[in-house]
Amino acid sequence: MLNPPYNGALGTWWSSNPKVMDINQQGFAYAYTSGTATIWFKSASGNTFSPWIMTVSGWYPTEVNEPVY
């Protein structure tokens, strides 16, 4: 999920627990450690969309963090 403008408006991706899973403003999520985080999108007008509860049960370190699709 990317963050293209919709009718000229943008929003912001958020993570409730960025130490477990963070998300960049292009909509790519990154898992860092075991735990739970809620990921959601907030429009410029303040509406919240697409809340997802994400549970990371295991993490295998790599040289480059891979996006979670």
N, CA, C and O atoms as CSV, one atom per row, in Angstrom:
chain,resi,resn,atom,element,x,y,z
A,1,MET,N,N,0.846,-1.172,0.000
A,1,MET,CA,C,0.000,0.000,0.000
A,1,MET,C,C,0.886,1.228,0.000
A,1,MET,O,O,1.684,1.435,0.914
A,2,LEU,N,N,0.743,2.021,-1.010
A,2,LEU,CA,C,1.540,3.224,-1.107
A,2,LEU,C,C,0.719,4.421,-0.655
A,2,LEU,O,O,-0.483,4.302,-0.417
A,3,ASN,N,N,1.358,5.556,-0.538
A,3,ASN,CA,C,0.723,6.751,-0.010
A,3,ASN,C,C,0.619,7.823,-1.093
A,3,ASN,O,O,1.165,8.913,-0.921
A,4,PRO,N,N,-0.074,7.541,-2.218
A,4,PRO,CA,C,-0.202,8.569,-3.245
A,4,PRO,C,C,-1.262,9.588,-2.835
A,4,PRO,O,O,-2.133,9.262,-2.029
A,5,PRO,N,N,-1.215,10.803,-3.359
A,5,PRO,CA,C,-2.250,11.774,-3.046
A,5,PRO,C,C,-3.601,11.321,-3.595
A,5,PRO,O,O,-3.676,10.764,-4.690
A,6,TYR,N,N,-4.638,11.557,-2.851
A,6,TYR,CA,C,-5.996,11.266,-3.289
A,6,TYR,C,C,-6.756,12.584,-3.311
A,6,TYR,O,O,-6.993,13.185,-2.263
A,7,ASN,N,N,-7.130,13.023,-4.473
A,7,ASN,CA,C,-7.757,14.339,-4.639
A,7,ASN,C,C,-6.913,15.434,-4.015
A,7,ASN,O,O,-7.445,16.386,-3.444
A,8,GLY,N,N,-5.599,15.303,-4.123
A,8,GLY,CA,C,-4.692,16.332,-3.619
A,8,GLY,C,C,-4.404,16.243,-2.136
A,8,GLY,O,O,-3.663,17.076,-1.614
A,9,ALA,N,N,-4.964,15.255,-1.427
A,9,ALA,CA,C,-4.770,15.142,0.027
A,9,ALA,C,C,-3.872,13.961,0.351
A,9,ALA,O,O,-3.955,12.918,-0.298
A,10,LEU,N,N,-3.036,14.116,1.327
A,10,LEU,CA,C,-2.185,13.046,1.823
A,10,LEU,C,C,-2.542,12.747,3.267
A,10,LEU,O,O,-3.290,13.486,3.907
A,11,GLY,N,N,-2.004,11.675,3.754
A,11,GLY,CA,C,-2.179,11.322,5.149
A,11,GLY,C,C,-0.865,10.812,5.698
A,11,GLY,O,O,0.192,10.981,5.091
A,12,THR,N,N,-0.950,10.182,6.864
A,12,THR,CA,C,0.238,9.713,7.553
A,12,THR,C,C,0.014,8.297,8.057
A,12,THR,O,O,-1.033,7.981,8.622
A,13,TRP,N,N,1.018,7.447,7.843
A,13,TRP,CA,C,1.006,6.099,8.419
A,13,TRP,C,C,1.537,6.176,9.845
A,13,TRP,O,O,2.437,6.964,10.134
A,14,TRP,N,N,0.980,5.357,10.739
A,14,TRP,CA,C,1.384,5.339,12.145
A,14,TRP,C,C,1.523,3.911,12.647
A,14,TRP,O,O,0.850,2.999,12.165
A,15,SER,N,N,2.403,3.731,13.617
A,15,SER,CA,C,2.547,2.465,14.336
A,15,SER,C,C,2.407,2.759,15.817
A,15,SER,O,O,2.992,3.715,16.327
A,16,SER,N,N,1.630,1.934,16.507
A,16,SER,CA,C,1.478,2.111,17.954
A,16,SER,C,C,2.713,1.647,18.714
A,16,SER,O,O,2.908,2.023,19.870
A,17,ASN,N,N,3.548,0.832,18.072
A,17,ASN,CA,C,4.722,0.287,18.733
A,17,ASN,C,C,5.856,0.150,17.716
A,17,ASN,O,O,6.146,-0.955,17.256
A,18,PRO,N,N,6.504,1.276,17.360
A,18,PRO,CA,C,7.528,1.218,16.316
A,18,PRO,C,C,8.756,0.394,16.666
A,18,PRO,O,O,9.557,0.085,15.783
A,19,LYS,N,N,8.925,0.030,17.930
A,19,LYS,CA,C,10.042,-0.848,18.283
A,19,LYS,C,C,9.775,-2.276,17.816
A,19,LYS,O,O,10.715,-3.035,17.583
A,20,VAL,N,N,8.500,-2.648,17.677
A,20,VAL,CA,C,8.119,-3.969,17.166
A,20,VAL,C,C,7.963,-3.911,15.653
A,20,VAL,O,O,8.583,-4.690,14.930
A,21,MET,N,N,7.134,-2.989,15.175
A,21,MET,CA,C,6.909,-2.836,13.742
A,21,MET,C,C,6.725,-1.362,13.439
A,21,MET,O,O,5.904,-0.687,14.060
A,22,ASP,N,N,7.480,-0.875,12.497
A,22,ASP,CA,C,7.384,0.522,12.086
A,22,ASP,C,C,6.903,0.560,10.646
A,22,ASP,O,O,6.992,-0.438,9.931
A,23,ILE,N,N,6.396,1.707,10.220
A,23,ILE,CA,C,5.921,1.859,8.851
A,23,ILE,C,C,6.380,3.206,8.335
A,23,ILE,O,O,6.268,4.219,9.026
A,24,ASN,N,N,6.900,3.213,7.110
A,24,ASN,CA,C,7.360,4.492,6.570
A,24,ASN,C,C,6.212,5.186,5.841
A,24,ASN,O,O,5.128,4.618,5.708
A,25,GLN,N,N,6.441,6.387,5.377
A,25,GLN,CA,C,5.369,7.170,4.776
A,25,GLN,C,C,5.016,6.746,3.359
A,25,GLN,O,O,4.130,7.332,2.738
A,26,GLN,N,N,5.701,5.733,2.845
A,26,GLN,CA,C,5.297,5.122,1.584
A,26,GLN,C,C,4.424,3.891,1.826
A,26,GLN,O,O,3.950,3.270,0.875
A,27,GLY,N,N,4.211,3.539,3.095
A,27,GLY,CA,C,3.343,2.425,3.439
A,27,GLY,C,C,4.036,1.089,3.570
A,27,GLY,O,O,3.363,0.059,3.616
A,28,PHE,N,N,5.371,1.066,3.630
A,28,PHE,CA,C,6.101,-0.181,3.813
A,28,PHE,C,C,6.355,-0.406,5.298
A,28,PHE,O,O,6.895,0.465,5.979
A,29,ALA,N,N,5.965,-1.578,5.799
A,29,ALA,CA,C,6.127,-1.917,7.216
A,29,ALA,C,C,7.384,-2.751,7.411
A,29,ALA,O,O,7.752,-3.557,6.557
A,30,TYR,N,N,8.030,-2.544,8.540
A,30,TYR,CA,C,9.262,-3.251,8.887
A,30,TYR,C,C,9.118,-3.855,10.279
A,30,TYR,O,O,8.802,-3.148,11.236
A,31,ALA,N,N,9.351,-5.165,10.392
A,31,ALA,CA,C,9.302,-5.847,11.687
A,31,ALA,C,C,10.706,-5.853,12.276
A,31,ALA,O,O,11.680,-6.154,11.587
A,32,TYR,N,N,10.795,-5.512,13.570
A,32,TYR,CA,C,12.098,-5.433,14.227
A,32,TYR,C,C,12.286,-6.452,15.342
A,32,TYR,O,O,13.400,-6.930,15.558
A,33,THR,N,N,11.210,-6.793,16.056
A,33,THR,CA,C,11.325,-7.730,17.163
A,33,THR,C,C,9.955,-8.340,17.436
A,33,THR,O,O,8.955,-7.868,16.894
A,34,SER,N,N,9.892,-9.368,18.257
A,34,SER,CA,C,8.609,-10.002,18.589
A,34,SER,C,C,7.748,-9.058,19.405
A,34,SER,O,O,8.249,-8.292,20.228
A,35,GLY,N,N,6.442,-9.122,19.167
A,35,GLY,CA,C,5.492,-8.305,19.914
A,35,GLY,C,C,4.298,-7.956,19.050
A,35,GLY,O,O,4.074,-8.572,18.008
A,36,THR,N,N,3.519,-6.953,19.490
A,36,THR,CA,C,2.300,-6.544,18.790
A,36,THR,C,C,2.322,-5.043,18.553
A,36,THR,O,O,2.755,-4.270,19.407
A,37,ALA,N,N,1.853,-4.648,17.391
A,37,ALA,CA,C,1.721,-3.227,17.055
A,37,ALA,C,C,0.463,-3.055,16.210
A,37,ALA,O,O,0.099,-3.948,15.444
A,38,THR,N,N,-0.192,-1.925,16.346
A,38,THR,CA,C,-1.309,-1.579,15.480
A,38,THR,C,C,-0.795,-0.575,14.464
A,38,THR,O,O,-0.178,0.429,14.819
A,39,ILE,N,N,-1.058,-0.859,13.198
A,39,ILE,CA,C,-0.649,0.008,12.092
A,39,ILE,C,C,-1.925,0.621,11.524
A,39,ILE,O,O,-2.908,-0.086,11.305
A,40,TRP,N,N,-1.915,1.940,11.283
A,40,TRP,CA,C,-3.067,2.567,10.666
A,40,TRP,C,C,-2.660,3.773,9.851
A,40,TRP,O,O,-1.533,4.259,9.938
A,41,PHE,N,N,-3.621,4.250,9.044
A,41,PHE,CA,C,-3.418,5.414,8.186
A,41,PHE,C,C,-4.355,6.506,8.673
A,41,PHE,O,O,-5.542,6.258,8.884
A,42,LYS,N,N,-3.832,7.713,8.854
A,42,LYS,CA,C,-4.638,8.850,9.300
A,42,LYS,C,C,-4.607,9.914,8.208
A,42,LYS,O,O,-3.538,10.386,7.818
A,43,SER,N,N,-5.793,10.289,7.718
A,43,SER,CA,C,-5.876,11.286,6.655
A,43,SER,C,C,-5.563,12.671,7.210
A,43,SER,O,O,-5.567,12.886,8.422
A,44,ALA,N,N,-5.294,13.598,6.309
A,44,ALA,CA,C,-5.002,14.975,6.715
A,44,ALA,C,C,-6.182,15.598,7.456
A,44,ALA,O,O,-5.990,16.512,8.258
A,45,SER,N,N,-7.402,15.116,7.201
A,45,SER,CA,C,-8.583,15.647,7.889
A,45,SER,C,C,-8.804,14.993,9.251
A,45,SER,O,O,-9.721,15.369,9.981
A,46,GLY,N,N,-7.955,14.003,9.597
A,46,GLY,CA,C,-8.042,13.374,10.912
A,46,GLY,C,C,-8.777,12.052,10.950
A,46,GLY,O,O,-8.876,11.441,12.015
A,47,ASN,N,N,-9.301,11.584,9.815
A,47,ASN,CA,C,-9.984,10.290,9.780
A,47,ASN,C,C,-8.968,9.160,9.793
A,47,ASN,O,O,-7.935,9.227,9.127
A,48,THR,N,N,-9.275,8.125,10.557
A,48,THR,CA,C,-8.388,6.967,10.662
A,48,THR,C,C,-8.929,5.842,9.792
A,48,THR,O,O,-10.120,5.535,9.830
A,49,PHE,N,N,-8.049,5.233,9.010
A,49,PHE,CA,C,-8.421,4.141,8.111
A,49,PHE,C,C,-7.497,2.956,8.328
A,49,PHE,O,O,-6.366,3.105,8.789
A,50,SER,N,N,-7.992,1.793,7.992
A,50,SER,CA,C,-7.201,0.567,7.890
A,50,SER,C,C,-6.389,0.223,9.126
A,50,SER,O,O,-5.185,-0.005,9.013
A,51,PRO,N,N,-7.009,0.176,10.313
A,51,PRO,CA,C,-6.203,-0.273,11.463
A,51,PRO,C,C,-5.964,-1.773,11.379
A,51,PRO,O,O,-6.900,-2.558,11.227
A,52,TRP,N,N,-4.708,-2.155,11.481
A,52,TRP,CA,C,-4.333,-3.566,11.484
A,52,TRP,C,C,-3.575,-3.872,12.754
A,52,TRP,O,O,-2.643,-3.152,13.112
A,53,ILE,N,N,-3.962,-4.927,13.437
A,53,ILE,CA,C,-3.205,-5.404,14.594
A,53,ILE,C,C,-2.214,-6.434,14.066
A,53,ILE,O,O,-2.598,-7.489,13.560
A,54,MET,N,N,-0.935,-6.107,14.194
A,54,MET,CA,C,0.122,-6.941,13.650
A,54,MET,C,C,0.862,-7.624,14.800
A,54,MET,O,O,1.309,-6.960,15.734
A,55,THR,N,N,0.988,-8.940,14.732
A,55,THR,CA,C,1.732,-9.701,15.727
A,55,THR,C,C,2.972,-10.277,15.057
A,55,THR,O,O,2.879,-11.017,14.078
A,56,VAL,N,N,4.121,-9.928,15.596
A,56,VAL,CA,C,5.395,-10.451,15.105
A,56,VAL,C,C,5.808,-11.539,16.078
A,56,VAL,O,O,6.114,-11.260,17.237
A,57,SER,N,N,5.816,-12.793,15.605
A,57,SER,CA,C,6.127,-13.901,16.509
A,57,SER,C,C,7.588,-14.303,16.460
A,57,SER,O,O,8.080,-14.979,17.364
A,58,GLY,N,N,8.273,-13.899,15.430
A,58,GLY,CA,C,9.688,-14.215,15.331
A,58,GLY,C,C,10.329,-13.265,14.347
A,58,GLY,O,O,9.691,-12.797,13.402
A,59,TRP,N,N,11.564,-12.993,14.574
A,59,TRP,CA,C,12.285,-12.082,13.693
A,59,TRP,C,C,13.647,-12.659,13.444
A,59,TRP,O,O,14.343,-13.067,14.375
A,60,TYR,N,N,14.025,-12.694,12.203
A,60,TYR,CA,C,15.312,-13.236,11.829
A,60,TYR,C,C,16.145,-12.112,11.234
A,60,TYR,O,O,15.856,-11.654,10.128
A,61,PRO,N,N,17.168,-11.661,11.940
A,61,PRO,CA,C,17.951,-10.521,11.452
A,61,PRO,C,C,18.625,-10.818,10.115
A,61,PRO,O,O,19.117,-11.920,9.869
A,62,THR,N,N,18.629,-9.816,9.280
A,62,THR,CA,C,19.316,-9.892,7.997
A,62,THR,C,C,20.193,-8.657,7.876
A,62,THR,O,O,20.127,-7.750,8.706
A,63,GLU,N,N,20.996,-8.632,6.856
A,63,GLU,CA,C,21.838,-7.461,6.660
A,63,GLU,C,C,21.004,-6.240,6.286
A,63,GLU,O,O,21.369,-5.110,6.611
A,64,VAL,N,N,19.883,-6.469,5.602
A,64,VAL,CA,C,18.992,-5.375,5.214
A,64,VAL,C,C,17.593,-5.753,5.666
A,64,VAL,O,O,17.133,-6.857,5.376
A,65,ASN,N,N,16.903,-4.859,6.371
A,65,ASN,CA,C,15.523,-5.134,6.776
A,65,ASN,C,C,14.651,-5.211,5.545
A,65,ASN,O,O,14.682,-4.323,4.693
A,66,GLU,N,N,13.870,-6.278,5.453
A,66,GLU,CA,C,13.001,-6.483,4.317
A,66,GLU,C,C,11.607,-5.952,4.640
A,66,GLU,O,O,11.126,-6.165,5.753
A,67,PRO,N,N,10.938,-5.265,3.704
A,67,PRO,CA,C,9.562,-4.810,3.953
A,67,PRO,C,C,8.613,-5.978,4.150
A,67,PRO,O,O,8.801,-7.041,3.558
A,68,VAL,N,N,7.612,-5.794,4.963
A,68,VAL,CA,C,6.568,-6.786,5.178
A,68,VAL,C,C,5.392,-6.391,4.279
A,68,VAL,O,O,4.863,-5.285,4.394
A,69,TYR,N,N,4.989,-7.291,3.392
A,69,TYR,CA,C,3.891,-6.983,2.463
A,69,TYR,C,C,2.632,-7.667,2.889
A,69,TYR,O,O,1.601,-7.527,2.231
